[in-house]
Amino acid sequence: MNILEKLKYSSNLKNFINDNFQEIYDFFHNQTQIELYPYKKEIKQYLRQSRREIISLDCSSKINGDFIALLIESCEKLHLFMEFGLFYDYLSKCGYKLGDRLKASSYYCSGIKKFDDYNRQHSLILDLLQNAYRKEEESKEKLTTTYINFYLHMLHNFGEYNKPKIIYFKKNILSELENYIFLDKELINTIFYVDISDYKKAYNNSLKILNSYLYKNRLIFFKINNFLQSETNQYSQQLYQIKNPNFDKIRKISIDYIISIGNPNYLHYQLNNGMTIIEEENLLYKYLLDYGKMHKAKLYSSFDTVIDQLNNKTINIIDWGCGQALATSLLMDYIKEYELNIDISNITLIEPSSLALSRGMLHIDVLKEKFITIKAINKDIDSLELNDLIIDNSNVTLHLFSNILDVEFFRLDREFLEKLSSSQKRLNYFICVSPNINDKRNARLDMFYRYFNNNFKTDLISNRDSSLGSYTRYERIFKTLI
């Protein structure tokens, strides 16, 4: 019996959600549109039959809101537009923050009565998507998918009798889209050029193109180098010449370089709100300029809450989605700056970009004051194997999740959580800090903490959602004995 069938027959929905949220998340969120599509009819039936029960949930309870948000996102994936509008309106009235991307979806999922409404909503939708990109760190992939869904909604509802208007609409907006850097113009052009003389066939063919795009973007191909080393070049020479090296001095070299080449705007856009898997060296420098100060402010504040419990201990570090190892570098700086007695014996760096990973190894090598065993794993989080995470000692392990848990590029499913916990049979500390973008993204940090709290002896150390100056923050810091 899959989770959908269990949902249908649950006698108490509130309790069922509390007891089975991870399985619900894995089914509705972690499955792609293609994987979820065979359940479309069944999902639609469940939503219609259980509508009253669902909207009677106490939405002041965060986990209930997270559950309804999963349903809303699934409706978007499956083009269940009526159901989307119903649950979106309900959850929005409850004060749950779904973000501007889903708000853009709501503009065409409900409120379209005639074809001209698409023209009226078009600029509003683009403005919301742009805001989601600039202020909410949404990915280009999701924003482009939302825009294409807007077009497919138009095609599905008006393709039979309004073909000339649809053709005219597409022709006139292509030039306008050039101003929106967050959209994948190549994909949009491909779908716009699909012949709509048979609108049903065009709709299905466009869906296939979109699904193919989404599937390819989930695949990450690695040229695994088991002998990956820190880089040796002019940049490394500059770093090794620094007297009393620290993070700020390292960052200044990146800033000076970027300024020397004119600090081009296109590099910032290529970083895709810091989520790009970096394959160009200039982006390494640009990342430190644009995001280094933010990482330091938030991580130093996080270290303040937990560092007394780590003082006078020998520890391991696992830096998840480490990029250039900024979180580990900042911890090393913090220990030195405050003259703490924390012995780092082992560092595991996990990062899909070999370029960033090699640079991270360099940063640690420059900052370390003694020998440290470093294990560099050139993989994305979904590709990790159990043996990658095993550390051959009994030291306390500190896990650094800096600006990574809220990112929906990896699945955060039960398989990953069990792999993590089964590999770490010791006392573990977790620093999980991300931007406070919306409740839907924050749900991932809550779910991560909930897994350990429900299954192991866990103590919550810090639970903050307050901003730190201009930087928004959603933080969960805890220790757990596995």
N, C-alpha and C positions, 0 to 999 in steps of 0.2 A: 504494500500500500504506500503510494507516494504521499508527500506532505500535503498535496492538494486534497486528496481523498481524506486524509486525517483531519484537515481543516473542516471539511464538509460535515464530518460526523462528530466533531468535538462538542461536548455538552456545555463547556464553559470556555468561550473564546478568549477571555482575558487570561485565564490560567494557562490555556494552551499556548498563547503567544509567549508568556513568560518562560514556560518550560521548553519551548521548541524554537526560539527565535533564530538561532544559528541555522537550523535546517530550513526554516522559512526563507531566510536571507539567501542561502545557497541556491534554493529553487528559483526564487523570483529575480534575484539580482545577478547571481553568478552565471546564469545561463544566458547565452546570446539570444538574439531574436530568432535565429534559425532553430536553436535548441528548444526554445520556449514555444515556437509556433504550433507544434503538434498538440499542445494543450490549450490552444486558443479557445476553442468551443467550450471546453470544460471550465476554463477560467472565467469566461464570459457568463456561463450558467451559474457558477458559484457566486460571482459578484452580484448578479441580479437577485438570486435567491436569498443571499445573506446581507443584502444592502442595509436593512434596518438594524441588524445585529452589529454590523461593522460601524455604522455611524452613531450607534448608541454607546460605543466604547468611550471611556473617560479619556479625552485627548489631552488632559493636563498631565497624564502619565506619559513620560517620554517614549517608553517602549511601544505604547499603543500608537502614538504618532508615527514612530519609525515603521511600524507594521503597515499603516495606511499609506505611508510614503512609498513603500515597496510595491504596493498594489498600483499606485498611480504611475510609477515608472514602468511597471509591466504593461499597463494599459497603453502607455505611449509606445512601447516596443511593438505591441501587437495591433496598434491602430484601433483600439477600442475607444473611440473618441467620446462617445456618450458617457461611458463609465469613467473615463478620465475626468471629464468636466464635473461630474457629480462628486467624486471623492476629492478632487482638487479644491473645489469650492468649500466643501465641508472642512477640510484640514486647514485651509487658509483662514477661515473664520475662527478656528481654534487658536490662531497665533503661531502655528508651526511654520518655521522658515524653510520653504522649499527651494528658494533661489530664483534668480531671474531667468534662467534657461527654461525651467518648467513653467514659469509665469508666461514666457513667450509661447510655449506650447498651448497654454490655456486660452490664448487669444484666438487660436484657430480651432481648437477642440470644442469650444462653446462660443457662441456669439456670431457665428457665420450663418446668415440666412439667405443672402443673395450673393452673386459673384462679385459685385462691386465691393462687398465687405472685405475681400482679400486685398484689394488695392488700398482700402482704408487702414487695414491692420498691418500692411507690409512694413512701413517705416517704423511703426511701434515695435514690431517683432525684431527688426534688425537692431534697433536701439537697445532693446532688452538683451539680446544676444551679445552685443558689444559690451554692455555693462557687465554681463556674466564673465566675459573674457578678461576685462580690465580689472574688475574689483572682486570677482569671485573665483578667479583662477580656474575657470572651466577650460577643458581641453578643446582644441580645434576640431577633433574628431566628433565629440558630442555636439558641439555647436553646429557643425556642418550637417550632422544627422538630423538635428532639430529643424534646420532650415529646409532640408530635403523633405522631411515629413510634412512641413507646411505645403510644399508644392504637391506632394502626393495626395494630401487631403483635398486640395483643389481639383486635382485630376480625377480622384475617385468620385467626388460629389457633383462635378460639373463637366466631366469629360465627354459625356454622351451628347449634350446639346449645346455646349459652349466652346467647342474646339477653337473657333477663330479668336475668341477672347483670351483663351489660354496661350495660344501662339503669340498674340500681340503682347500679352503680359511678359512672357519669357524674353521676347525680343527687346523690350524696353528696359528691363531691369538688369540685363547682363552687364552693361557699362556701369551701372550704379554699384554693383557688387564689388567692383574693383577697389572701392574705398574701404572694404571691410576685410582686413588682413587675416582675420581669424577663420575665414571660410576657405575651404578647399575648392578653388575655382575649377580645377581640372575635373573633379568628381561631379560638380554641379553642371558643368558644360556637357559632360558625358550623358547625364540623365536628361538634361534639357533637350538634347539632340535625339532622344528616342522618339521615333515616329508615333504620334498619338491618334492616327486615323482609326485604329482599334484601341479605344481608351483602356479597356480591361487588359488587353495584352500589354499595352504600354505601362500600365500600373504594375503588373507582375514582373515585366522585364526590368523596370526601374528598381523594384524591390530586390531583384537578384543582383543587380549592380551594387546597390547599397550594402547588401549582406556580404557580398564578396569583399568589398572595401573594409567592412568591419572585421571580417574574419582575418584578412591579411594583416590588419593593424594589431591583432592580438598575437600574431606570431613574431617572435624575436629570434633572429638567427645569430648565434655567437661563434666567433672564431676563438674557441677556448685556448688559452695559452697557459699551460701548467707551469711555465717558467716566467710568468709575468713579473717584471721588475719595475722599480721606480724609474722615472725617465731621467735621462742624462742629456742635457742640452744647455743652451745659453741661460734659460730660465733657472735650471737647477744650479748652475754656477753662481748666479746672482743670489740664490737663496742660501747656499753654503757660505757665502761671504758675509752674510748678516751677522753682526755682533749681537749676542743675546737675542736670538730669534724668538719671535712670538707671532700670533695670528695677525695682529694689526700690521706688522712690518711685512709679512708675506702678502697680505691683501694690498698694501700700498704699491708693491711692485706690479701687481695686476692692474691697479687703477692707473698707474703711470703709463703702462703699456697701452691700455685702451685709449687714454687721452691722446697719446702720441699718434694714433692712427685715426683720430677724429671722433672717437666714440660713436660709431654709426648706429642709427636707430634700428636698422634691420637685424642687428645681432640680438637686441632685446626681444624683438618679435620671434626670432628663431628659437629663443629659449622657451617659448610657449609657457609662460608663467612658471619657469623653473622646472618643467616636467619633461623637457626634451632629453632623450638619451644622446648625450653629446658625442659628436663625431668630428667636430672641427675645433682646432686648438683655440681659436680666438674666443669661442664661447666659454671656455674655462675661465679666461680672464674676465669676460663680461659677467659671468655668474657671480664671481667674487665681488665685483663692483656693485652689482644690482642687489644682491641678496646677502652678502657677507655680514653686513652690519645688523641686519634683522636676525640672522642665526645667532649672532653673539648675544644680543640683548635677551632673546627669549631663552636660550640655553643657559646663560649665566643665572638668570632668574630661577630656572628649573634646578640647576645644580645647588643653589642656595637651600632648597627645601630638603635635600637628601644627603648632602655631602657629609654631614656629621655622622651618619650611619655607615659611611664608607671609610672614614678616616681610620688610620692604623690597621688597614686591611690590605691584603694582596688580592687583586681583582683581575678578571677577564673583561674584555669589552667586545660586544658584537654591535657593529655599526650598520644598521639596515638601510639599504638604498643610500649608501654613504656619499655618493658623488665624489667630491675631492677630499673626503674624510674631514669635513669641517667640524662635525660634532665631536669627533675624537680629538682633533687638534685643539678645539676650544676647551675640552676637558683637561688636556695636558697643560694648557696655558693656565687654567683656573687653579689646578693643583700647585703649579709653580708660583703663581701670583700670591696665593694665600698660604704658601709654605706648609702644605698639608702632607701628612705621612701616608700617602696612598701609593702602593706599589703596583704598577700595571705590568702584568707578566705576559699577557697574551691578548692580541687584538685580531678580531676577525672582521674584515671589510667585505661587504656584499654590494655589488654594483654592476649593472648591465653594460655600462660604457667602459671599455678597456682604457680609453684615453683618460677619463676621469679617475678611474681606479689607479692607474699608474701614477697620476699626479698626487692622488691621496697618499699613496705609499711614500712619495717624495716628501710631502708635507710632514708626515710622521717622522721620517728619518731625520729631517732637519730639526724637529722640535724635541726629539727624545734625548734623554741624558744618560741612558744605559741601554743595554741590549733588551729588546722586546721581541717576542715571537709574533710575527705577522703572517696571517693567512688571508690571501686575497682571492675572493671568489667572484669570477666574472660571469655572473648570471643575474637574471631577474628573479624576483622573489618566488614567483610561481614555478620556476624551474629548479628550485633547491631540492636536494636530496637529504635524507636523514644524516648521512655521513658527513655532509658539508658542515653541519652544525655542531657535531660532537667535539668537545674540548677535553683533552686527556689530563684533567686535574680536577680537584674538588674545590677550587676557589669560588668565591662569590662572583657571579657574572652580572655585569651592568649592560642592559640592552638600550641602545639609543635609537629611538624612532623619531627623527627630526623632520617634520614636514613630509611624512611618507604614509602614515596610516590612513589619512583621509583621502589619499589619492586612489581613484578607482581603477587604476591601471593593473592592479593585481587583485586576486579573487578574495583574499581574506576568508577562506572557507574553512570548514572543520578539518579537512585534511591538512592544511597548513598549520592550524593551531595545534593539532595533535602531534604533528611532526616537530614543531618547536618545543612543546612541553616534554615530549618523550626523549628529546635530546639533551635536556637541561635538568638533570636530576641533582639539584643543589639549591641553594638560596639564590634567588634572582631578584634584581631590581630593574624596573622598567621606567624609563623616561620617555613619555609619549607626548609630544607637543606639536600642534599643527595650527594653521590659521583658523580662526572662528568664522567660517564662511556661511554656513547655514546648518540647520538641524539635521538635514539628510546626510551631509558629509560628516558631521560630528558623531552620527550614529555608529560609524565604523570604530571610533575610539572607544565608545561606550561598550560596543559588542566585544571588542578585544579584551577590555578590562573584565567584562562580565564572565567571559570564558574562564579566566583564572580564578575569579572570585567564587564562581559556582563549583569549581572542581578541585581547588587546592586551598591551603591555608594562606590567605592573602590579606594584607593590610594596605589600605589606601593612605597614601602619604600626602598627596596634593591633588586638588580637584578644582581647577580654576578655568573660568571662561571670560575673565576680565582682559581688557586690552592693556598692552604695555607701551605707553606712549602712542605712536601711530600704528603699532603692530597689533593686529587682533590675535587672540590666543585661545586655544581650546586644549586643555592639558589634563592628562591623567598620569600620575606618578604613584607607583605602588611596588611593594615587595611581595614575593610569593615563594613559598617553600614547596618544591616539587619532589 
